[in-house]
Amino acid sequence: PAGAGAVRLAGGDPDAGREPYFTGNPDMGNEGRFAPSLSGVGRKLTPAWLKKVMNGEGDMRPYIRTRMPAFGIQNLKRLPDDLLAADGGIQGNTDAIFAGGDAEAGRKLLSTQGGLSCITCHRLRGHASLGMDAMDIGNATERLQPEWFKFHMLNPASLRPGTMMPSFYEDGKNSLKDIFDGDADRQIASMWVYLRDGKKEPDGYPPALSTYEL
């Protein structure tokens, strides 16, 4: 099903009659089978990514089996700009929002060794996760508006009720004191900078299997 009931507004799920048709990754609960909410999407996605979505590109959730149709941006030329205007998107300057970010600190934060273990759940630039294989975060800075990314990191459940994404920050601090003394602003800025500019993969991936000549 791809018509009415296939998208979510204000956190609503498909009605009882359609729900059985929504299937996906059972390890991720409803996030693994329901489309994300459209509420506030004009503050979430960048204009360029909104256009890709309208063209049927930029598939970020291959584990959800209900597919969004490709409407073609030529038929919806004004919609991305209208969504941004309706939701008040693109408010702040990226450099100001993520001042003090450090790519190497961001790499460590994504790792399983002294970090937040993001790669346990998320794919990264096509590299499989270590666990449930949730959506790839490698292109987050291309897809997401900076203010939404920061707010989501601070309080994921406020934007995605029922999400399995944990909240790492309480009162602006994180328990990882060896990275900027746990300061939320600088840690989140560092993750953004790493995802935008970093090349070296986070620590924690298993070493590649050796090839032996027999």
C-alpha positions as CSV (number, residue, x, y, z in Angstrom):
1,P,0.0,0.0,0.0
2,A,1.3,3.4,-1.0
3,G,-1.7,5.7,-0.8
4,A,-3.7,7.0,2.1
5,G,-2.4,5.6,5.3
6,A,1.1,4.9,4.0
7,V,2.5,8.1,5.4
8,R,2.4,9.4,9.0
9,L,1.4,12.8,10.3
10,A,1.8,14.0,13.9
11,G,3.2,10.6,14.8
12,G,0.1,8.6,13.7
13,D,0.5,5.0,12.6
14,P,-1.4,3.3,9.8
15,D,-5.0,2.3,10.7
16,A,-5.7,-1.2,11.9
17,G,-7.0,-2.4,8.5
18,R,-3.7,-1.5,6.7
19,E,-1.2,-2.2,9.5
20,P,-0.7,-5.9,8.6
21,Y,0.6,-4.9,5.2
22,F,3.5,-2.9,6.7
23,T,6.4,-5.2,7.1
24,G,10.2,-4.8,7.5
25,N,12.9,-5.4,10.0
26,P,11.3,-7.0,13.1
27,D,14.4,-6.2,15.2
28,M,13.6,-2.4,14.9
29,G,10.0,-2.5,16.0
30,N,7.6,-0.1,14.3
31,E,10.6,2.0,13.0
32,G,11.5,-1.0,10.9
33,R,8.2,-1.2,9.1
34,F,6.4,2.2,9.2
35,A,7.4,5.2,7.2
36,P,8.7,8.2,9.2
37,S,6.4,11.0,10.1
38,L,6.0,13.8,7.6
39,S,5.3,16.3,10.4
40,G,8.1,18.9,10.4
41,V,9.8,17.4,7.3
42,G,10.4,20.9,6.0
43,R,12.7,21.5,9.0
44,K,14.3,18.1,8.8
45,L,15.4,17.5,5.2
46,T,17.5,19.8,3.1
47,P,15.9,21.2,-0.1
48,A,18.2,19.1,-2.3
49,W,17.2,15.9,-0.4
50,L,13.5,16.7,-0.6
51,K,13.8,17.0,-4.4
52,K,15.6,13.6,-4.5
53,V,12.8,12.0,-2.5
54,M,10.2,13.4,-4.9
55,N,12.1,11.8,-7.7
56,G,12.1,8.5,-6.0
57,E,15.8,8.7,-5.1
58,G,17.7,8.7,-1.8
59,D,16.3,5.5,-0.4
60,M,17.4,5.5,3.3
61,R,15.3,2.7,4.7
62,P,15.6,-0.4,2.4
63,Y,14.4,-2.6,5.3
64,I,10.9,-1.1,5.0
65,R,9.0,-3.0,2.4
66,T,6.3,-0.5,1.8
67,R,7.8,1.7,-0.9
68,M,7.1,5.4,-1.7
69,P,6.1,6.0,-5.3
70,A,8.3,8.3,-7.5
71,F,6.1,11.3,-8.2
72,G,8.8,13.2,-10.2
73,I,10.0,16.6,-9.2
74,Q,8.7,18.0,-12.4
75,N,5.2,17.4,-11.1
76,L,5.9,18.8,-7.7
77,K,8.3,21.7,-8.4
78,R,7.0,24.0,-5.6
79,L,6.5,21.3,-2.9
80,P,10.0,21.3,-1.4
81,D,10.0,25.1,-1.1
82,D,6.5,25.1,0.3
83,L,7.4,22.4,2.9
84,L,10.4,24.5,4.0
85,A,8.3,27.6,4.3
86,A,5.5,25.9,6.2
87,D,7.8,24.3,8.7
88,G,10.3,27.2,9.0
89,G,13.3,25.3,7.8
90,I,16.9,26.4,7.3
91,Q,17.0,28.9,10.2
92,G,20.6,28.9,11.3
93,N,24.2,29.1,10.0
94,T,25.9,25.7,9.9
95,D,29.3,27.0,11.0
96,A,27.7,28.8,13.9
97,I,25.6,25.8,15.0
98,F,28.6,23.5,14.9
99,A,31.4,25.8,16.0
100,G,34.1,23.9,17.9
101,G,33.5,20.6,16.2
102,D,36.5,18.3,15.6
103,A,36.4,15.5,13.1
104,E,38.6,13.1,15.1
105,A,36.5,13.6,18.2
106,G,33.5,12.9,16.1
107,R,35.1,9.7,14.8
108,K,35.7,8.5,18.3
109,L,32.1,9.3,19.4
110,L,30.7,7.1,16.6
111,S,33.0,4.2,17.6
112,T,32.5,1.3,20.0
113,Q,35.8,2.1,21.8
114,G,35.3,5.0,24.1
115,G,32.4,6.4,22.1
116,L,28.6,6.2,21.8
117,S,28.7,3.0,19.7
118,C,26.7,4.5,16.8
119,I,28.0,1.9,14.4
120,T,26.5,-0.8,16.5
121,C,23.1,0.1,15.1
122,H,23.7,2.3,12.1
123,R,25.3,1.6,8.7
124,L,28.0,4.1,7.7
125,R,28.8,4.9,4.1
126,G,27.6,1.4,3.0
127,H,29.6,-0.3,5.8
128,A,27.2,-2.7,7.6
129,S,26.5,-2.0,11.2
130,L,27.5,-4.4,14.0
131,G,24.0,-5.0,15.0
132,M,20.5,-4.2,13.8
133,D,21.6,-2.5,10.6
134,A,19.5,0.7,10.9
135,M,19.7,3.5,8.3
136,D,23.0,4.7,7.0
137,I,24.2,7.9,8.7
138,G,27.1,8.5,6.4
139,N,25.2,11.1,4.3
140,A,23.5,12.8,7.3
141,T,25.0,16.2,6.5
142,E,23.7,16.0,3.0
143,R,20.2,14.9,4.1
144,L,19.5,16.7,7.3
145,Q,19.2,20.4,8.3
146,P,21.8,21.3,11.0
147,E,19.3,22.5,13.6
148,W,17.2,19.3,13.2
149,F,20.3,17.1,13.6
150,K,21.4,18.8,16.7
151,F,17.9,18.8,18.3
152,H,17.5,15.1,17.4
153,M,20.8,14.2,19.0
154,L,19.7,16.0,22.2
155,N,16.2,14.5,22.4
156,P,15.4,11.9,19.8
157,A,12.1,10.8,21.3
158,S,10.7,14.3,21.1
159,L,10.9,14.1,17.3
160,R,10.3,10.4,16.9
161,P,8.1,9.1,19.7
162,G,8.8,5.4,20.4
163,T,12.2,5.5,18.7
164,M,14.8,3.0,19.7
165,M,17.5,5.8,19.5
166,P,18.7,6.5,23.0
167,S,19.1,9.9,24.5
168,F,22.8,10.5,25.3
169,Y,22.5,13.9,26.8
170,E,21.0,15.0,30.1
171,D,21.3,18.7,31.1
172,G,23.7,19.3,28.2
173,K,26.2,16.7,29.3
174,N,27.3,13.2,28.3
175,S,29.0,10.6,30.5
176,L,32.0,10.5,28.1
177,K,34.0,13.2,30.0
178,D,37.2,12.5,28.1
179,I,35.7,14.2,25.0
180,F,35.2,17.9,25.6
181,D,34.3,17.1,29.2
182,G,31.0,15.6,28.0
183,D,29.8,19.0,26.6
184,A,26.8,18.3,24.3
185,D,27.3,21.2,21.9
186,R,30.9,20.3,21.1
187,Q,30.3,16.5,20.9
188,I,27.3,16.9,18.6
189,A,29.3,19.5,16.5
190,S,32.1,17.0,16.2
191,M,29.9,14.2,15.0
192,W,28.5,16.5,12.3
193,V,32.0,17.6,11.2
194,Y,33.2,13.9,11.1
195,L,30.1,12.9,9.0
196,R,30.8,15.8,6.7
197,D,34.6,15.6,6.4
198,G,35.9,12.5,8.1
199,K,37.5,9.8,6.1
200,K,39.0,7.2,8.5
201,E,36.3,4.8,9.8
202,P,35.4,4.6,13.5
203,D,37.1,2.1,15.7
204,G,35.2,-1.1,16.5
205,Y,34.7,-2.8,13.1
206,P,36.1,-6.3,13.0
207,P,39.3,-6.7,10.9
208,A,38.9,-7.9,7.4
209,L,39.2,-11.7,7.0
210,S,42.6,-12.7,5.7
211,T,42.9,-14.5,2.4
212,Y,45.1,-17.6,2.4
213,E,46.5,-19.4,-0.6
214,L,45.8,-23.1,-0.3
